[in-house]
Amino acid sequence: MGNVAREDEKEVSFEHAAFHPDGKLVAAAGNDGTAWLWSVADRTASHLATALGGHPDKVDDLLFGPDRQTLVTSSGGTVYIWDLGEYPQIAADAVGMACRVAGGGLVDWEWWVYAPDVPFHTSCPSD
């Protein structure tokens, strides 16, 4: 199906992919024994959301369950059931979730303390 360069610049190939029912997360069955999940909620800023490793061989196939919180993978003749819990919603809006957990973004004086060499900009969507 395709190849993707990882953040560590190693290339991973995969043969199967599946979209989460809400369309904001895509999972790919890696030939490296990892199920890769990307957040694609913002098509201009898609990013690796997580990697589910531990498969003994390449990931043969995968699909999201109808409950929207389960990912089923297969590898080496074994089926794995991953409870994603609230992860699909969190991955779909990682910045928003971080801002809610932190109680908002940095104000200008905090920005100058923690990132003095970077020009100030609003760090949370609701700021």
Disulfide bonds with the S-S distance in Angstrom:
Cys99-Cys124 1.77
